[in-house]
Amino acid sequence: MTDRYQRFATSKPGKAVTKRLGLPAPAPLRRYEPGQPLLDGAVLLGAAPGGRLAGALAEVLGAVGAPTFVPPDEHLREVATGAGARTWAFSPDEDEDEEQRFAALVFDATGIADTPELHEAYSFFHPVIRRIESSGRVLVLATPPEVAESRRQAIAQRALDGFVRSVAKEIGNGGATANLVYMAPGAEAAAESTLRFFLSARSAYVNGQVVRVGAAEAATVDDWERPLAGKVAVVTGGSRGIGESIAETLSAQGAHVVCLDVPQQGEALTEVANRIGGEALQLDITDSDAPRKLADHVRRRHGGVDIVVHNAGVTRDKTLARMAEDQWHLVLDINLSSQVRINDFLLDADVLRPGGRIVSVSSVSGIAGNRGQVNYATSKAGVIGTVDALAPVVASRPATIKAVAPGFIETQMTAAMPVTTREAGRRMNSLAQGGLTVDVAETVAWLASPGSAGVNGNVVRVCGQSLLGS
């Protein structure tokens, strides 16, 4: 659906009006297009003294071909220039029209061991934060507080959460994003998939998020345009909306996709499956025998499944006092209980192959709650509970489970909202606009990647840093 306000706000007369009245002016977001470079410009890489990730970061940036600069610090020159980074010194007298601007600012904060050393983050970002390009990226790498070497380090590393979330709110009006990745010691080999995602246009609507990457043996990815080549994926609710976008994106990245939906959606489901070269499976996931039928299908045709995306979901909105019992049961059964049954069967029957990925679609409503959505919010919070409960279980297979939590996404459902509710949903985030279904799909694809073995038990909001629950 067209965002008419955004179109007006980015026009020449609209820019003048929004500036004069102090209205939000949502910048067009740079989204992934086939063949585009991962970063459309230069990167400035910084690190606190004693950091352990600058070398690995420089290698990744070198691999993607991004021109990389480092401040003239002794410790950085030693670890980064060997990977092709060049030295750049900030000059406050530089002509504004000719000043160096950056597509990404990347900072290794793992060397911060005490609260006074948080000044290192200030010192790096303060002189350059205004040089971030439109749709630019700020990425901070840190040590998970729970594995810090001391209490003081744990406190300082946890403080970076507030730093990054605040930066995200300050730069969002230019379409730029800021995110924090807690990288466990030993996780460096499993980091590239996550770094590529957050630096690229694929993460356009993921802002102000905190992701944990643990030590894991990530598969080698030979082609980052098609990291899912040879994988078999199942996408429930795959006939339209977010599910259709997920199916398209997984297919574009190389997966063979089994699109699943209820028989009533059979025609639309077949159209999607045929268009992406996948297959259609008509199945009501609330049927008691649905887990077995799904398992039999993928085992018979493919010998198992590599990726399961639980996307199917419905809403039946009423306040609790007005909600009929069947509205409660329907939403909980489709959105939550069916997932639990399918997961249990696939795991118990060893249908999910080693290295498998389970990705569930939750919602910001499951984090913040929402008036008139007691049933829906309960089901989506339960999806997050499923991730929490199963993450240590699947890790031993080895496999991973995680969830995405969309905020306001432009779909047929949001298009039917009253205009005031719809506009509030669009503007109540740091990017001041609604997301697209492809934003959710790109995040699912990153979590499903063979290179994302270190990302387990995470819930990633795709909401532009919504004010709800933030």
C-alpha positions as a LaTeX table, in Angstrom:
\begin{tabular}{lrrr}
\hline
Residue & $x$ (\AA) & $y$ (\AA) & $z$ (\AA) \\
\hline
Met1 & 0.00 & 0.00 & 0.00 \\
Thr2 & 1.30 & 3.48 & $-0.87$ \\
Asp3 & 2.42 & 5.69 & 1.99 \\
Arg4 & 1.08 & 8.98 & 0.67 \\
Tyr5 & 2.42 & 11.00 & 3.58 \\
Gln6 & 5.95 & 9.74 & 2.94 \\
Arg7 & 5.66 & 10.62 & $-0.74$ \\
Phe8 & 4.55 & 14.14 & 0.20 \\
Ala9 & 7.21 & 14.55 & 2.94 \\
Thr10 & 10.02 & 13.67 & 0.53 \\
Ser11 & 8.82 & 16.04 & $-2.19$ \\
Lys12 & 10.32 & 19.52 & $-2.46$ \\
Pro13 & 7.26 & 21.37 & $-1.08$ \\
Gly14 & 6.70 & 18.61 & 1.48 \\
Lys15 & 10.22 & 18.97 & 2.86 \\
Ala16 & 9.62 & 22.66 & 3.46 \\
Val17 & 6.29 & 22.05 & 5.20 \\
Thr18 & 7.50 & 19.22 & 7.43 \\
Lys19 & 10.58 & 21.18 & 8.46 \\
Arg20 & 8.55 & 24.29 & 9.28 \\
Leu21 & 5.97 & 22.35 & 11.33 \\
Gly22 & 8.39 & 19.89 & 12.92 \\
Leu23 & 6.64 & 16.88 & 11.37 \\
Pro24 & 8.34 & 13.53 & 10.74 \\
Ala25 & 9.99 & 13.25 & 7.32 \\
Pro26 & 10.53 & 9.52 & 6.71 \\
Ala27 & 13.47 & 8.92 & 4.41 \\
Pro28 & 13.16 & 6.26 & 1.66 \\
Leu29 & 14.98 & 3.16 & 2.85 \\
Arg30 & 17.67 & 1.45 & 0.82 \\
Arg31 & 16.50 & $-2.14$ & 0.36 \\
Tyr32 & 18.28 & $-5.06$ & $-1.24$ \\
Glu33 & 18.29 & $-5.39$ & $-5.01$ \\
Pro34 & 20.05 & $-8.23$ & $-6.86$ \\
Gly35 & 23.60 & $-7.37$ & $-7.81$ \\
Gln36 & 23.98 & $-4.32$ & $-5.59$ \\
Pro37 & 27.10 & $-4.03$ & $-3.39$ \\
Leu38 & 26.65 & $-4.93$ & 0.26 \\
Leu39 & 27.62 & $-1.38$ & 1.25 \\
Asp40 & 27.14 & 1.67 & $-0.91$ \\
Gly41 & 30.08 & 3.66 & 0.38 \\
Ala42 & 32.98 & 3.70 & 2.83 \\
Val43 & 33.18 & 2.24 & 6.35 \\
Leu44 & 34.89 & 3.72 & 9.38 \\
Leu45 & 36.08 & 1.01 & 11.76 \\
Gly46 & 36.95 & 1.82 & 15.35 \\
Ala47 & 37.85 & $-0.15$ & 18.46 \\
Ala48 & 38.45 & 0.38 & 22.13 \\
Pro49 & 42.00 & $-0.57$ & 23.19 \\
Gly50 & 42.20 & $-4.27$ & 23.98 \\
Gly51 & 39.27 & $-5.20$ & 21.74 \\
Arg52 & 39.34 & $-8.68$ & 20.24 \\
Leu53 & 37.19 & $-8.25$ & 17.11 \\
Ala54 & 38.73 & $-5.44$ & 15.04 \\
Gly55 & 40.86 & $-7.82$ & 12.98 \\
Ala56 & 37.93 & $-10.11$ & 12.18 \\
Leu57 & 35.76 & $-7.10$ & 11.30 \\
Ala58 & 38.41 & $-5.72$ & 8.95 \\
Glu59 & 38.65 & $-9.09$ & 7.20 \\
Val60 & 34.87 & $-9.24$ & 6.63 \\
Leu61 & 34.80 & $-5.67$ & 5.35 \\
Gly62 & 37.69 & $-6.47$ & 3.05 \\
Ala63 & 35.87 & $-9.55$ & 1.77 \\
Val64 & 32.79 & $-7.53$ & 0.81 \\
Gly65 & 34.91 & $-4.94$ & $-0.99$ \\
Ala66 & 33.91 & $-1.99$ & 1.17 \\
Pro67 & 36.50 & 0.84 & 1.33 \\
Thr68 & 37.50 & 0.73 & 4.98 \\
Phe69 & 39.13 & 3.44 & 7.08 \\
Val70 & 40.42 & 3.40 & 10.64 \\
Pro71 & 41.30 & 6.29 & 12.96 \\
Pro72 & 45.05 & 6.87 & 13.39 \\
Asp73 & 45.27 & 4.76 & 16.56 \\
Glu74 & 48.30 & 2.56 & 17.12 \\
His75 & 46.33 & $-0.53$ & 18.18 \\
Leu76 & 43.99 & $-0.26$ & 15.17 \\
Arg77 & 46.72 & 0.22 & 12.58 \\
Glu78 & 48.32 & $-3.01$ & 13.68 \\
Val79 & 45.21 & $-5.20$ & 13.40 \\
Ala80 & 43.27 & $-3.56$ & 10.56 \\
Thr81 & 45.66 & $-2.17$ & 7.99 \\
Gly82 & 46.86 & $-5.67$ & 7.21 \\
Ala83 & 43.34 & $-6.40$ & 5.96 \\
Gly84 & 43.41 & $-3.42$ & 3.62 \\
Ala85 & 42.04 & $-0.69$ & 5.86 \\
Arg86 & 43.39 & 2.83 & 5.38 \\
Thr87 & 44.00 & 5.48 & 8.01 \\
Trp88 & 41.63 & 8.45 & 8.17 \\
Ala89 & 41.89 & 11.38 & 10.56 \\
Phe90 & 38.90 & 13.55 & 11.44 \\
Ser91 & 39.31 & 17.23 & 10.61 \\
Pro92 & 36.72 & 19.66 & 12.01 \\
Asp93 & 37.83 & 22.24 & 9.42 \\
Glu94 & 36.99 & 20.00 & 6.48 \\
Asp95 & 34.76 & 21.65 & 3.89 \\
Glu96 & 31.19 & 20.41 & 4.39 \\
Asp97 & 30.69 & 19.84 & 0.67 \\
Glu98 & 33.82 & 17.71 & 0.42 \\
Glu99 & 33.79 & 15.95 & 3.78 \\
Gln100 & 34.20 & 12.19 & 3.96 \\
Arg101 & 30.89 & 10.48 & 4.58 \\
Phe102 & 30.32 & 6.88 & 5.60 \\
Ala103 & 27.88 & 4.13 & 4.69 \\
Ala104 & 28.69 & 2.43 & 8.00 \\
Leu105 & 30.32 & 3.15 & 11.34 \\
Val106 & 31.51 & $-0.05$ & 13.03 \\
Phe107 & 32.92 & $-0.13$ & 16.55 \\
Asp108 & 34.52 & $-2.98$ & 18.48 \\
Ala109 & 33.61 & $-2.29$ & 22.11 \\
Thr110 & 34.85 & $-5.60$ & 23.52 \\
Gly111 & 37.90 & $-3.89$ & 25.04 \\
Ile112 & 35.77 & $-1.76$ & 27.38 \\
Ala113 & 36.40 & $-3.27$ & 30.82 \\
Asp114 & 35.04 & $-0.58$ & 33.18 \\
Thr115 & 32.46 & 2.20 & 33.10 \\
Pro116 & 34.94 & 5.09 & 32.63 \\
Glu117 & 36.09 & 3.35 & 29.44 \\
Leu118 & 32.64 & 3.83 & 27.91 \\
His119 & 34.13 & 7.16 & 26.89 \\
Glu120 & 35.82 & 5.22 & 24.09 \\
Ala121 & 32.42 & 4.80 & 22.40 \\
Tyr122 & 31.69 & 8.51 & 22.81 \\
Ser123 & 35.12 & 9.46 & 21.45 \\
Phe124 & 34.70 & 7.36 & 18.32 \\
Phe125 & 31.14 & 8.30 & 17.40 \\
His126 & 30.94 & 11.94 & 18.58 \\
Pro127 & 32.92 & 13.56 & 15.72 \\
Val128 & 31.56 & 11.33 & 12.93 \\
Ile129 & 27.94 & 10.43 & 13.69 \\
Arg130 & 26.70 & 13.30 & 11.50 \\
Arg131 & 28.71 & 11.90 & 8.60 \\
Ile132 & 26.52 & 8.80 & 8.33 \\
Glu133 & 24.89 & 8.46 & 4.92 \\
Ser134 & 21.15 & 8.17 & 4.37 \\
Ser135 & 20.20 & 4.53 & 5.06 \\
Gly136 & 23.61 & 4.13 & 6.69 \\
Arg137 & 24.51 & 1.59 & 9.36 \\
Val138 & 25.90 & 1.86 & 12.87 \\
Leu139 & 27.05 & $-1.45$ & 14.30 \\
Val140 & 28.55 & $-1.97$ & 17.74 \\
Leu141 & 30.17 & $-5.28$ & 18.71 \\
Ala142 & 30.40 & $-6.16$ & 22.39 \\
Thr143 & 30.94 & $-9.03$ & 24.84 \\
Pro144 & 27.80 & $-10.62$ & 26.36 \\
Pro145 & 27.64 & $-9.32$ & 29.95 \\
Glu146 & 26.90 & $-12.82$ & 31.26 \\
Val147 & 30.32 & $-14.07$ & 30.11 \\
Ala148 & 32.30 & $-10.96$ & 31.02 \\
Glu149 & 35.58 & $-11.44$ & 32.87 \\
Ser150 & 34.56 & $-9.19$ & 35.78 \\
Arg151 & 31.53 & $-7.49$ & 37.31 \\
Arg152 & 32.78 & $-4.12$ & 36.14 \\
Gln153 & 33.17 & $-5.32$ & 32.58 \\
Ala154 & 29.68 & $-6.84$ & 32.68 \\
Ile155 & 28.23 & $-3.50$ & 33.80 \\
Ala156 & 30.07 & $-1.55$ & 31.11 \\
Gln157 & 29.13 & $-3.98$ & 28.35 \\
Arg158 & 25.47 & $-3.91$ & 29.41 \\
Ala159 & 25.53 & $-0.09$ & 29.30 \\
Leu160 & 26.17 & $-0.27$ & 25.56 \\
Asp161 & 22.58 & $-1.44$ & 25.11 \\
Gly162 & 21.29 & 2.01 & 26.08 \\
Phe163 & 23.96 & 3.70 & 24.00 \\
Val164 & 23.02 & 1.88 & 20.79 \\
Arg165 & 19.25 & 2.14 & 21.24 \\
Ser166 & 19.58 & 5.90 & 21.77 \\
Val167 & 21.84 & 6.36 & 18.74 \\
Ala168 & 19.24 & 4.46 & 16.70 \\
Lys169 & 16.60 & 6.98 & 17.67 \\
Glu170 & 18.85 & 9.91 & 16.79 \\
Ile171 & 19.80 & 8.75 & 13.28 \\
Gly172 & 16.55 & 7.08 & 12.19 \\
Asn173 & 15.14 & 10.20 & 10.54 \\
Gly174 & 17.72 & 9.73 & 7.81 \\
Gly175 & 16.78 & 6.10 & 7.27 \\
Ala176 & 19.94 & 4.97 & 9.11 \\
Thr177 & 19.92 & 2.19 & 11.71 \\
Ala178 & 22.00 & 1.23 & 14.74 \\
Asn179 & 22.24 & $-2.26$ & 16.22 \\
Leu180 & 24.26 & $-4.06$ & 18.89 \\
Val181 & 25.75 & $-7.53$ & 18.48 \\
Tyr182 & 26.94 & $-9.30$ & 21.62 \\
Met183 & 29.65 & $-11.63$ & 20.31 \\
Ala184 & 30.67 & $-14.41$ & 22.67 \\
Pro185 & 34.38 & $-15.31$ & 22.88 \\
Gly186 & 35.03 & $-17.96$ & 20.26 \\
Ala187 & 32.11 & $-16.85$ & 18.10 \\
Glu188 & 34.24 & $-14.98$ & 15.58 \\
Ala189 & 34.07 & $-17.81$ & 13.05 \\
Ala190 & 30.26 & $-17.74$ & 13.17 \\
Ala191 & 29.96 & $-13.96$ & 12.86 \\
Glu192 & 30.11 & $-13.20$ & 9.13 \\
Ser193 & 26.48 & $-13.97$ & 8.32 \\
Thr194 & 25.27 & $-11.62$ & 11.06 \\
Leu195 & 27.72 & $-8.86$ & 10.14 \\
Arg196 & 26.72 & $-9.03$ & 6.50 \\
Phe197 & 23.03 & $-8.84$ & 7.37 \\
Phe198 & 23.26 & $-5.82$ & 9.65 \\
Leu199 & 25.56 & $-3.90$ & 7.33 \\
Ser200 & 23.50 & $-4.58$ & 4.21 \\
Ala201 & 20.27 & $-3.22$ & 2.78 \\
Arg202 & 18.59 & $-6.50$ & 3.81 \\
Ser203 & 18.25 & $-5.14$ & 7.36 \\
Ala204 & 16.50 & $-1.92$ & 6.30 \\
Tyr205 & 13.72 & $-2.09$ & 8.94 \\
Val206 & 15.70 & $-3.72$ & 11.76 \\
Asn207 & 16.72 & $-0.92$ & 14.11 \\
Gly208 & 17.75 & $-0.61$ & 17.75 \\
Gln209 & 18.10 & $-4.37$ & 18.17 \\
Val210 & 20.37 & $-6.44$ & 20.38 \\
Val211 & 21.48 & $-9.82$ & 19.00 \\
Arg212 & 23.60 & $-12.48$ & 20.65 \\
Val213 & 25.98 & $-14.66$ & 18.65 \\
Gly214 & 27.40 & $-17.67$ & 20.43 \\
Ala215 & 30.33 & $-19.91$ & 19.65 \\
Ala216 & 29.21 & $-22.41$ & 17.01 \\
Glu217 & 30.51 & $-24.22$ & 13.98 \\
Ala218 & 28.99 & $-22.28$ & 11.12 \\
Ala219 & 28.85 & $-23.87$ & 7.68 \\
Thr220 & 31.02 & $-22.36$ & 4.97 \\
Val221 & 29.00 & $-20.16$ & 2.62 \\
Asp222 & 30.47 & $-20.11$ & $-0.89$ \\
Asp223 & 27.86 & $-17.81$ & $-2.45$ \\
Trp224 & 26.43 & $-15.10$ & $-0.20$ \\
Glu225 & 23.77 & $-14.29$ & $-2.81$ \\
Arg226 & 22.45 & $-17.88$ & $-2.55$ \\
Pro227 & 23.44 & $-19.15$ & 0.91 \\
Leu228 & 20.42 & $-21.50$ & 1.04 \\
Ala229 & 21.31 & $-23.46$ & $-2.10$ \\
Gly230 & 20.41 & $-27.13$ & $-1.67$ \\
Lys231 & 18.22 & $-26.52$ & 1.40 \\
Val232 & 14.57 & $-27.58$ & 1.73 \\
Ala233 & 12.31 & $-25.10$ & 3.50 \\
Val234 & 8.69 & $-25.25$ & 4.69 \\
Val235 & 6.78 & $-21.98$ & 5.04 \\
Thr236 & 3.36 & $-22.11$ & 6.69 \\
Gly237 & 0.81 & $-19.50$ & 5.67 \\
Gly238 & 2.72 & $-19.22$ & 2.41 \\
Ser239 & $-0.08$ & $-18.13$ & 0.08 \\
Arg240 & 0.01 & $-14.38$ & 0.68 \\
Gly241 & 1.38 & $-11.45$ & 2.67 \\
Ile242 & 4.42 & $-12.04$ & 4.83 \\
Gly243 & 4.39 & $-15.78$ & 4.11 \\
Glu244 & 4.49 & $-15.19$ & 0.36 \\
Ser245 & 7.44 & $-12.82$ & 0.75 \\
Ile246 & 9.28 & $-15.31$ & 2.94 \\
Ala247 & 8.76 & $-18.05$ & 0.35 \\
Glu248 & 10.00 & $-15.76$ & $-2.45$ \\
Thr249 & 13.07 & $-14.64$ & $-0.52$ \\
Leu250 & 14.12 & $-18.11$ & 0.61 \\
Ser251 & 13.72 & $-19.32$ & $-2.98$ \\
Ala252 & 15.74 & $-16.40$ & $-4.34$ \\
Gln253 & 18.52 & $-17.37$ & $-1.93$ \\
Gly254 & 18.57 & $-20.92$ & $-3.28$ \\
Ala255 & 16.12 & $-22.94$ & $-1.15$ \\
His256 & 13.49 & $-25.32$ & $-2.48$ \\
Val257 & 10.35 & $-24.09$ & $-0.75$ \\
Val258 & 7.33 & $-26.13$ & 0.30 \\
Cys259 & 4.54 & $-23.56$ & 0.55 \\
Leu260 & 1.90 & $-24.68$ & 3.05 \\
Asp261 & $-1.56$ & $-23.27$ & 3.68 \\
Val262 & $-5.16$ & $-24.32$ & 4.26 \\
Pro263 & $-7.10$ & $-25.87$ & 1.33 \\
Gln264 & $-9.26$ & $-22.73$ & 1.10 \\
Gln265 & $-6.14$ & $-20.88$ & $-0.08$ \\
Gly266 & $-5.25$ & $-23.60$ & $-2.56$ \\
Glu267 & $-5.38$ & $-21.52$ & $-5.74$ \\
Ala268 & $-3.27$ & $-18.66$ & $-4.36$ \\
Leu269 & $-0.89$ & $-21.18$ & $-2.76$ \\
Thr270 & $-0.32$ & $-22.99$ & $-6.04$ \\
Glu271 & 0.32 & $-19.72$ & $-7.84$ \\
Val272 & 3.04 & $-18.75$ & $-5.35$ \\
Ala273 & 4.63 & $-22.21$ & $-5.42$ \\
Asn274 & 4.68 & $-22.34$ & $-9.23$ \\
Arg275 & 6.11 & $-18.85$ & $-9.51$ \\
Ile276 & 9.10 & $-19.64$ & $-7.30$ \\
Gly277 & 9.64 & $-23.19$ & $-8.55$ \\
Gly278 & 8.58 & $-24.73$ & $-5.24$ \\
Glu279 & 5.70 & $-26.97$ & $-4.30$ \\
Ala280 & 2.30 & $-26.47$ & $-2.67$ \\
Leu281 & 1.04 & $-28.46$ & 0.31 \\
Gln282 & $-2.57$ & $-27.91$ & 1.29 \\
Leu283 & $-2.87$ & $-28.68$ & 4.97 \\
Asp284 & $-4.75$ & $-27.31$ & 7.98 \\
Ile285 & $-2.06$ & $-27.12$ & 10.66 \\
Thr286 & $-4.66$ & $-27.27$ & 13.43 \\
Asp287 & $-5.68$ & $-30.82$ & 12.46 \\
Ser288 & $-4.49$ & $-33.35$ & 15.00 \\
Asp289 & $-2.78$ & $-35.35$ & 12.25 \\
Ala290 & $-1.13$ & $-32.33$ & 10.57 \\
Pro291 & 2.35 & $-32.83$ & 12.11 \\
Arg292 & 2.53 & $-36.41$ & 10.85 \\
Lys293 & 1.24 & $-35.47$ & 7.38 \\
Leu294 & 3.82 & $-32.69$ & 7.09 \\
Ala295 & 6.61 & $-34.97$ & 8.28 \\
Asp296 & 5.58 & $-37.73$ & 5.86 \\
His297 & 5.48 & $-35.27$ & 2.96 \\
Val298 & 8.96 & $-33.81$ & 3.44 \\
Arg299 & 10.50 & $-37.16$ & 4.35 \\
Arg300 & 9.01 & $-38.91$ & 1.30 \\
Arg301 & 9.89 & $-36.17$ & $-1.19$ \\
His302 & 13.11 & $-34.77$ & 0.26 \\
Gly303 & 14.36 & $-37.10$ & 2.96 \\
Gly304 & 13.75 & $-34.43$ & 5.61 \\
Val305 & 13.67 & $-30.67$ & 5.99 \\
Asp306 & 16.33 & $-28.04$ & 6.69 \\
Ile307 & 14.26 & $-24.94$ & 7.43 \\
Val308 & 10.83 & $-24.63$ & 9.03 \\
Val309 & 9.22 & $-21.18$ & 9.11 \\
His310 & 6.14 & $-20.93$ & 11.31 \\
Asn311 & 4.38 & $-17.96$ & 9.74 \\
Ala312 & 0.69 & $-18.96$ & 9.69 \\
Gly313 & $-1.39$ & $-16.78$ & 11.98 \\
Val314 & $-4.74$ & $-15.07$ & 12.39 \\
Thr315 & $-6.28$ & $-12.27$ & 14.44 \\
Arg316 & $-9.73$ & $-12.13$ & 16.04 \\
Asp317 & $-9.58$ & $-8.83$ & 17.85 \\
Lys318 & $-11.92$ & $-8.06$ & 20.74 \\
Thr319 & $-11.44$ & $-6.76$ & 24.23 \\
Leu320 & $-11.34$ & $-9.57$ & 26.76 \\
Ala321 & $-14.83$ & $-8.82$ & 28.08 \\
Arg322 & $-16.29$ & $-9.08$ & 24.56 \\
Met323 & $-14.18$ & $-11.97$ & 23.29 \\
Ala324 & $-16.05$ & $-15.18$ & 22.49 \\
Glu325 & $-14.47$ & $-18.43$ & 23.64 \\
Asp326 & $-14.14$ & $-19.72$ & 20.06 \\
Gln327 & $-12.17$ & $-16.56$ & 19.13 \\
Trp328 & $-9.73$ & $-17.34$ & 21.93 \\
His329 & $-9.33$ & $-20.99$ & 20.93 \\
Leu330 & $-8.95$ & $-20.30$ & 17.20 \\
Val331 & $-6.13$ & $-17.77$ & 17.60 \\
Leu332 & $-4.23$ & $-19.77$ & 20.22 \\
Asp333 & $-4.54$ & $-23.00$ & 18.23 \\
Ile334 & $-3.35$ & $-21.58$ & 14.89 \\
Asn335 & $-0.73$ & $-19.15$ & 16.17 \\
Leu336 & 0.81 & $-21.20$ & 18.96 \\
Ser337 & $-0.41$ & $-24.71$ & 19.76 \\
Ser338 & $-0.03$ & $-25.96$ & 16.18 \\
Gln339 & 3.61 & $-24.78$ & 16.20 \\
Val340 & 4.30 & $-26.62$ & 19.44 \\
Arg341 & 2.82 & $-29.85$ & 18.06 \\
Ile342 & 4.68 & $-29.60$ & 14.75 \\
Asn343 & 8.01 & $-28.81$ & 16.42 \\
Asp344 & 7.64 & $-31.73$ & 18.82 \\
Phe345 & 6.85 & $-34.17$ & 16.02 \\
Leu346 & 9.61 & $-33.01$ & 13.67 \\
Leu347 & 12.20 & $-33.18$ & 16.44 \\
Asp348 & 11.03 & $-36.47$ & 17.94 \\
Ala349 & 10.91 & $-38.12$ & 14.50 \\
Asp350 & 14.28 & $-36.67$ & 13.43 \\
Val351 & 12.72 & $-35.02$ & 10.37 \\
Leu352 & 14.62 & $-31.77$ & 10.97 \\
Arg353 & 18.09 & $-32.44$ & 9.63 \\
Pro354 & 21.33 & $-31.61$ & 11.49 \\
Gly355 & 22.08 & $-27.94$ & 10.99 \\
Gly356 & 18.33 & $-27.28$ & 10.74 \\
Arg357 & 16.67 & $-23.96$ & 11.38 \\
Ile358 & 13.29 & $-23.27$ & 12.98 \\
Val359 & 12.17 & $-19.65$ & 12.59 \\
Ser360 & 8.86 & $-18.45$ & 14.03 \\
Val361 & 6.97 & $-15.25$ & 13.34 \\
Ser362 & 6.00 & $-13.58$ & 16.60 \\
Ser363 & 4.91 & $-9.94$ & 16.92 \\
Val364 & 5.66 & $-6.74$ & 18.80 \\
Ser365 & 2.21 & $-7.34$ & 20.34 \\
Gly366 & 3.66 & $-10.42$ & 22.00 \\
Ile367 & 6.30 & $-8.21$ & 23.65 \\
Ala368 & 4.32 & $-5.07$ & 24.49 \\
Gly369 & 0.73 & $-6.32$ & 24.51 \\
Asn370 & $-2.06$ & $-4.53$ & 22.68 \\
Arg371 & $-5.55$ & $-3.45$ & 23.60 \\
Gly372 & $-8.16$ & $-5.71$ & 22.03 \\
Gln373 & $-5.57$ & $-8.41$ & 21.25 \\
Val374 & $-5.38$ & $-10.45$ & 24.43 \\
Asn375 & $-5.63$ & $-13.70$ & 22.44 \\
Tyr376 & $-3.17$ & $-12.62$ & 19.75 \\
Ala377 & $-0.61$ & $-11.16$ & 22.17 \\
Thr378 & $-0.82$ & $-14.28$ & 24.33 \\
Ser379 & $-0.15$ & $-16.50$ & 21.32 \\
Lys380 & 2.77 & $-14.39$ & 20.10 \\
Ala381 & 4.33 & $-14.23$ & 23.56 \\
Gly382 & 3.98 & $-18.00$ & 23.61 \\
Val383 & 5.95 & $-18.16$ & 20.36 \\
Ile384 & 8.78 & $-16.36$ & 22.14 \\
Gly385 & 8.39 & $-18.82$ & 25.01 \\
Thr386 & 8.77 & $-21.66$ & 22.51 \\
Val387 & 12.07 & $-20.20$ & 21.33 \\
Asp388 & 13.29 & $-19.86$ & 24.92 \\
Ala389 & 12.29 & $-23.41$ & 25.80 \\
Leu390 & 13.61 & $-25.16$ & 22.70 \\
Ala391 & 16.87 & $-23.25$ & 22.10 \\
Pro392 & 18.99 & $-25.44$ & 24.44 \\
Val393 & 17.20 & $-28.57$ & 23.21 \\
Val394 & 17.88 & $-28.05$ & 19.51 \\
Ala395 & 21.43 & $-26.83$ & 20.05 \\
Ser396 & 22.57 & $-30.39$ & 20.75 \\
Arg397 & 21.28 & $-31.73$ & 17.40 \\
Pro398 & 22.86 & $-29.28$ & 16.25 \\
Ala399 & 20.13 & $-26.88$ & 15.09 \\
Thr400 & 18.78 & $-23.46$ & 16.01 \\
Ile401 & 15.42 & $-21.85$ & 16.79 \\
Lys402 & 14.67 & $-18.14$ & 16.79 \\
Ala403 & 11.86 & $-15.71$ & 16.07 \\
Val404 & 11.17 & $-12.45$ & 14.30 \\
Ala405 & 8.73 & $-9.97$ & 15.84 \\
Pro406 & 7.27 & $-7.66$ & 13.19 \\
Gly407 & 5.85 & $-4.27$ & 14.06 \\
Phe408 & 3.72 & $-2.28$ & 11.63 \\
Ile409 & 4.10 & $-3.98$ & 8.24 \\
Glu410 & 2.27 & $-2.84$ & 5.10 \\
Thr411 & $-0.13$ & $-5.71$ & 4.38 \\
Gln412 & $-3.77$ & $-6.20$ & 3.41 \\
Met413 & $-4.58$ & $-6.37$ & 7.12 \\
Thr414 & $-2.98$ & $-3.02$ & 7.98 \\
Ala415 & $-4.46$ & $-1.44$ & 4.84 \\
Ala416 & $-7.92$ & $-2.20$ & 6.26 \\
Met417 & $-7.23$ & $-0.32$ & 9.50 \\
Pro418 & $-8.89$ & 3.04 & 10.21 \\
Val419 & $-6.70$ & 5.78 & 8.77 \\
Thr420 & $-5.75$ & 7.31 & 12.15 \\
Thr421 & $-4.73$ & 3.93 & 13.57 \\
Arg422 & $-2.77$ & 3.13 & 10.43 \\
Glu423 & $-0.92$ & 6.45 & 10.43 \\
Ala424 & $-0.07$ & 6.10 & 14.13 \\
Gly425 & 1.32 & 2.62 & 13.47 \\
Arg426 & 3.47 & 3.92 & 10.64 \\
Arg427 & 4.93 & 6.89 & 12.50 \\
Met428 & 5.49 & 5.44 & 15.98 \\
Asn429 & 8.99 & 4.17 & 15.27 \\
Ser430 & 12.41 & 5.71 & 14.78 \\
Leu431 & 12.21 & 5.40 & 10.98 \\
Ala432 & 8.72 & 7.03 & 10.96 \\
Gln433 & 7.29 & 4.61 & 8.40 \\
Gly434 & 5.81 & 1.16 & 8.02 \\
Gly435 & 7.88 & $-1.82$ & 7.05 \\
Leu436 & 7.38 & $-4.05$ & 4.02 \\
Thr437 & 6.78 & $-7.78$ & 4.00 \\
Val438 & 10.20 & $-8.25$ & 2.40 \\
Asp439 & 11.79 & $-6.72$ & 5.52 \\
Val440 & 10.46 & $-9.61$ & 7.58 \\
Ala441 & 11.43 & $-12.10$ & 4.88 \\
Glu442 & 15.04 & $-10.89$ & 4.67 \\
Thr443 & 15.39 & $-11.22$ & 8.45 \\
Val444 & 13.99 & $-14.75$ & 8.34 \\
Ala445 & 16.45 & $-15.64$ & 5.56 \\
Trp446 & 19.39 & $-14.38$ & 7.63 \\
Leu447 & 18.27 & $-16.46$ & 10.63 \\
Ala448 & 17.80 & $-19.48$ & 8.35 \\
Ser449 & 21.26 & $-19.20$ & 6.80 \\
Pro450 & 23.83 & $-21.97$ & 7.31 \\
Gly451 & 26.19 & $-19.18$ & 8.38 \\
Ser452 & 23.93 & $-18.20$ & 11.29 \\
Ala453 & 24.67 & $-21.21$ & 13.48 \\
Gly454 & 25.75 & $-18.95$ & 16.35 \\
Val455 & 22.39 & $-17.17$ & 16.48 \\
Asn456 & 20.17 & $-19.36$ & 18.66 \\
Gly457 & 17.34 & $-18.40$ & 20.99 \\
Asn458 & 17.18 & $-14.82$ & 19.68 \\
Val459 & 14.03 & $-12.79$ & 19.08 \\
Val460 & 14.65 & $-10.02$ & 16.53 \\
Arg461 & 12.15 & $-7.21$ & 16.15 \\
Val462 & 11.46 & $-6.01$ & 12.59 \\
Cys463 & 9.73 & $-2.81$ & 13.56 \\
Gly464 & 11.89 & 0.20 & 12.73 \\
Gln465 & 12.45 & 0.50 & 16.52 \\
Ser466 & 8.80 & 0.82 & 17.43 \\
Leu467 & 7.98 & 2.81 & 20.53 \\
Leu468 & 5.79 & $-0.07$ & 21.69 \\
Gly469 & 7.64 & $-2.19$ & 24.23 \\
Ser470 & 10.94 & $-0.43$ & 23.57 \\
\hline
\end{tabular}
